[in-house]
Amino acid sequence: MTTRRHSPRFSSRLALGFSSLAARLGASPLALSFVLVGSAGLLPGCGGGGDEVTTADAAAAPAAPAATAAAPPDMAALNAQAGAAIEKYIGSQSLKADGLNVGYDGATQTVTVSGVAADQATKEKIVLCCGNVAAVAKVNDMLTVASPGEPESTYREVKSGDTLSKIAKDAYGDANAYMKIFEANKPMLSSPDKIYPGQVLRIPAKG
């Protein structure tokens, strides 16, 4: 059996805020924000409240020293930190692969994942963990399977108004088969009711 090398393009938006996502992955929001917007992403300055400054005050005030240009972020280090954070998230879902390596490219918002998964289901769940992260637009799936033979799943992006029953009806012709999809996406899904638009689910083969 030939292993498919590239997964579908994933476009996802987590219901968690970006800061809470960063906390969940064990990385700082600042580091991830630089990485996930690409090299052009600079954080805006922070404004604050205070007394109004009049033109007279401005005239009397001494000239401000020239601002020192901020050093550009180390994109290679930040990409590495983001990749490590995604890898940590995979581990938090009790998913493993021998030689697992997760790389992130902020400029293209692409995750590249490689390693040897025990079976097809584990491989597909690892790919989903990489893809269902804010600001990941594509997963380059380089994983292989130690024990091939299990049918490959298809992938389905959740649309507004979708339920697992509706997805099961579309996939299998039986709305009551929604638990098959739920089980196939555990432990990432904690409840059949907790899905969100933009999330990608694996849909096991019929039968």
C-alpha positions in Angstrom: 0.0 0.0 0.0 1.4 3.4 -0.9 1.2 5.9 1.9 -0.2 9.3 0.8 2.5 11.9 1.4 0.5 15.1 1.5 -2.7 15.8 3.5 -5.5 18.2 2.4 -5.0 21.9 3.0 -6.3 22.8 6.4 -7.7 26.2 7.2 -8.8 26.4 10.8 -9.9 28.8 13.5 -9.9 27.6 17.1 -12.6 28.9 19.3 -10.0 29.4 22.0 -8.4 32.9 21.7 -4.9 33.0 20.4 -3.4 33.7 23.8 -5.2 30.7 25.3 -4.1 28.5 22.4 -0.5 29.6 23.1 -0.9 28.8 26.8 -2.4 25.4 25.8 0.5 24.6 23.6 3.0 25.7 26.3 4.5 28.6 24.2 4.3 32.3 24.8 1.7 34.3 22.9 4.4 36.7 21.8 6.6 34.0 20.3 3.7 32.4 18.5 2.3 35.7 17.3 5.6 36.5 15.6 5.8 33.0 14.1 2.2 32.6 13.0 1.9 35.8 11.1 5.1 35.4 9.2 8.1 37.6 8.9 6.1 40.7 8.1 4.1 40.5 11.4 5.2 43.2 13.9 3.3 43.8 17.1 1.7 47.3 17.3 2.8 49.8 19.9 0.8 50.0 23.1 -1.1 53.2 23.9 -2.1 54.3 27.4 -4.2 56.8 29.1 -3.0 60.0 30.8 -3.4 63.8 31.0 -3.9 65.6 27.7 -0.7 67.2 26.4 -1.2 70.7 25.1 0.8 72.4 22.4 2.4 74.6 25.1 3.5 71.6 27.0 4.9 70.1 23.8 6.9 73.3 23.1 8.3 73.4 26.6 9.3 69.8 26.6 12.8 68.8 25.6 13.3 67.0 22.4 12.9 63.3 22.7 15.9 61.2 21.9 15.7 59.2 18.7 14.0 55.9 19.1 16.3 52.9 18.9 15.2 50.6 16.1 13.9 47.3 17.5 15.9 44.2 16.6 14.1 42.0 14.1 12.8 38.8 15.6 14.8 35.6 15.1 12.3 33.8 12.8 14.2 30.6 12.8 14.1 30.3 16.6 10.5 31.3 16.7 9.5 28.8 14.0 11.4 26.1 16.0 9.5 27.2 19.1 6.2 26.9 17.4 7.0 23.5 16.0 8.0 22.3 19.4 4.7 23.7 20.9 2.7 21.8 18.3 4.7 18.6 19.0 4.0 19.1 22.7 0.2 19.4 21.9 0.4 16.1 20.0 1.9 14.4 23.1 -0.8 15.9 25.3 -3.3 13.9 23.2 -1.4 10.7 24.0 -0.3 10.3 20.4 3.1 9.0 19.5 5.3 8.3 16.5 8.8 7.1 16.4 11.2 9.8 15.4 8.4 12.4 15.4 9.5 15.7 14.1 7.3 18.8 13.6 8.5 21.9 11.8 6.7 25.2 11.2 7.3 27.8 8.5 5.6 31.1 9.6 6.1 32.6 6.1 3.8 30.0 4.5 1.9 28.9 7.6 2.9 25.3 6.8 3.5 22.5 9.3 5.7 19.6 8.1 5.4 16.5 10.2 7.4 13.3 9.8 8.0 10.0 11.8 6.6 6.5 11.9 3.2 6.1 13.4 2.1 2.7 14.8 -1.0 2.6 12.6 -3.1 4.6 10.1 -5.5 6.0 12.7 -2.6 7.4 14.8 -1.0 8.9 11.7 -4.2 10.7 10.8 -4.8 12.0 14.3 -1.3 13.4 14.4 -2.0 15.2 11.1 -5.2 16.6 12.5 -3.4 17.9 15.6 -1.0 19.8 13.3 -3.8 21.2 11.1 -6.4 22.2 13.7 -4.3 25.0 15.1 -4.8 28.7 14.5 -2.8 30.2 11.6 -1.8 26.8 10.2 -2.9 26.9 6.5 -1.3 23.6 5.3 0.1 20.4 6.7 2.9 18.6 4.7 2.3 15.0 5.9 5.5 13.0 5.7 4.5 10.4 8.2 4.7 6.7 7.5 2.9 3.8 9.1 4.6 0.8 10.8 1.7 -1.5 10.2 -0.1 -0.5 7.0 -3.3 -2.1 5.8 -6.0 0.0 7.5 -8.1 2.0 5.1 -7.3 5.7 4.9 -9.9 8.1 6.2 -11.2 11.1 4.3 -11.2 14.6 5.8 -14.1 16.9 6.3 -14.0 20.6 7.2 -16.8 21.5 9.6 -19.1 24.2 8.1 -21.5 26.5 10.0 -24.6 24.6 11.0 -22.9 21.2 10.8 -23.4 18.5 13.5 -21.8 15.1 13.7 -25.2 13.6 12.8 -25.4 15.7 9.7 -21.9 14.8 8.7 -22.6 11.1 9.4 -25.7 11.4 7.2 -23.6 12.9 4.3 -20.8 10.4 4.8 -22.7 7.1 5.5 -26.3 7.8 4.7 -27.1 7.3 8.4 -27.3 10.2 10.9 -27.1 7.7 13.8 -23.5 6.7 12.7 -22.3 10.0 14.3 -20.6 8.1 17.1 -18.3 6.4 14.6 -17.0 9.8 13.6 -16.8 10.9 17.3 -14.7 7.9 18.2 -12.5 8.4 15.2 -11.6 11.9 16.4 -10.9 11.1 20.1 -9.2 12.3 22.2 -9.2 15.6 20.2 -13.0 15.7 20.5 -14.3 15.5 24.1 -18.0 15.6 23.1 -20.0 14.9 20.0 -21.5 18.4 20.4 -18.2 20.2 20.6 -17.2 20.9 17.0 -16.7 24.3 15.4 -16.6 25.8 11.9 -13.2 25.4 10.3 -12.3 22.3 12.3 -11.1 19.3 10.2 -12.4 15.9 11.1 -11.3 12.4 10.0 -14.1 10.4 8.5 -13.3 6.6 8.6 -14.1 4.5 5.6 -17.6 3.2 5.3 -18.1 -0.4 6.4 
